Amino acid sequence: MNNKFDQAIWKVVSNIPVGQVKAYGEVARAAGYPKRARMVSKAMGRSPEPLPWYRVVKSDRSLAFEIDSSPYQKQAKLLKEEGVKLRDGKVIPLVSDKNKSLDEAIWGPRD
């Protein structure tokens, strides 16, 4: 993509509150680039400044790495230090998805 895309992603990721997570698709949409979820991790990797990368998870709220890998352990540790609860490798939501539409549960609320 381009520098504009990267900067938009960096801004969204930098503003994820402590103790919360966003899915890659939610980050892309909040940055103004819906349907670009697969490009989010590359943009985060190009950031010249450290980002709270560990607050970005897959759409099913599972961690983005292979279970028990070193990056998985690091992401889990950093999230737990912020008070995020995990069960079976997935973030336990603070708010239930029970009454959300399928699109909202997967992609998050519309901005």
C-alpha positions as CSV (number, residue, x, y, z in Angstrom):
1,M,0.0,0.0,0.0
2,N,1.3,3.4,0.8
3,N,2.5,5.7,3.5
4,K,-1.0,7.1,4.0
5,F,-2.3,3.6,4.7
6,D,0.5,2.8,7.1
7,Q,0.0,6.0,9.1
8,A,-3.7,5.4,9.4
9,I,-3.1,1.9,10.7
10,W,-0.4,3.1,13.2
11,K,-2.8,5.7,14.5
12,V,-5.6,3.2,15.1
13,V,-3.3,0.6,16.7
14,S,-1.7,3.3,18.9
15,N,-5.1,4.3,20.2
16,I,-6.4,0.9,21.2
17,P,-6.9,1.4,25.0
18,V,-5.0,-0.6,27.5
19,G,-6.7,-3.8,28.4
20,Q,-8.7,-4.0,25.1
21,V,-8.2,-5.6,21.7
22,K,-9.3,-5.0,18.1
23,A,-9.4,-7.5,15.3
24,Y,-7.3,-6.9,12.2
25,G,-10.6,-6.1,10.3
26,E,-11.7,-3.6,12.9
27,V,-8.3,-1.9,12.7
28,A,-8.5,-1.7,8.9
29,R,-12.1,-0.4,8.9
30,A,-11.3,2.2,11.7
31,A,-8.4,3.4,9.6
32,G,-10.7,3.9,6.6
33,Y,-9.6,0.9,4.7
34,P,-12.3,-1.8,5.0
35,K,-11.4,-5.1,3.5
36,R,-7.7,-4.6,4.0
37,A,-7.4,-6.7,7.2
38,R,-4.7,-8.8,5.7
39,M,-2.5,-5.8,5.2
40,V,-2.6,-4.6,8.8
41,S,0.2,-6.7,10.2
42,K,2.6,-5.7,7.4
43,A,1.8,-2.0,8.1
44,M,2.4,-2.5,11.8
45,G,5.7,-4.1,11.0
46,R,6.8,-1.0,9.0
47,S,6.2,1.3,12.0
48,P,9.3,3.3,13.0
49,E,7.9,3.6,16.5
50,P,6.9,0.7,18.8
51,L,3.1,-0.1,18.6
52,P,1.0,-2.1,21.0
53,W,0.8,-4.8,18.3
54,Y,-0.2,-7.4,20.9
55,R,-3.7,-5.7,21.2
56,V,-4.5,-6.8,17.6
57,V,-6.0,-10.2,17.3
58,K,-7.8,-12.4,14.8
59,S,-11.6,-11.9,14.1
60,D,-12.5,-14.8,16.3
61,R,-10.5,-13.1,19.1
62,S,-7.8,-15.7,19.1
63,L,-4.2,-14.7,19.2
64,A,-2.5,-14.3,15.9
65,F,0.3,-16.8,16.4
66,E,0.6,-20.6,16.6
67,I,-0.3,-21.8,20.1
68,D,2.7,-22.2,22.4
69,S,5.1,-20.4,20.0
70,S,7.4,-17.8,21.4
71,P,5.4,-14.9,19.8
72,Y,2.1,-16.4,21.1
73,Q,3.6,-16.6,24.6
74,K,4.8,-13.0,24.4
75,Q,1.4,-11.7,23.1
76,A,-0.5,-13.7,25.8
77,K,1.9,-12.3,28.5
78,L,1.5,-8.7,27.4
79,L,-2.3,-8.9,27.2
80,K,-2.5,-10.6,30.6
81,E,-0.3,-7.9,32.1
82,E,-3.0,-5.4,30.9
83,G,-5.8,-7.4,32.6
84,V,-7.0,-9.1,29.4
85,K,-8.5,-12.5,30.2
86,L,-7.8,-15.5,27.9
87,R,-9.5,-18.8,27.7
88,D,-8.3,-21.5,25.3
89,G,-6.2,-19.0,23.4
90,K,-9.0,-16.5,22.9
91,V,-9.7,-13.2,24.4
92,I,-12.7,-13.3,26.7
93,P,-14.8,-10.2,25.6
94,L,-15.7,-7.7,28.3
95,V,-19.1,-7.3,26.6
96,S,-21.1,-10.2,25.2
97,D,-21.6,-10.6,21.4
98,K,-24.9,-12.3,22.1
99,N,-27.2,-9.6,20.7
100,K,-24.9,-8.5,17.8
101,S,-25.5,-9.2,14.2
102,L,-23.0,-11.7,12.6
103,D,-21.3,-8.8,10.7
104,E,-20.9,-6.7,13.8
105,A,-19.6,-9.7,15.8
106,I,-17.0,-10.4,13.2
107,W,-16.1,-6.9,12.0
108,G,-17.0,-4.8,15.0
109,P,-19.4,-1.8,15.1
110,R,-19.8,0.5,12.2
111,D,-18.1,3.8,12.7
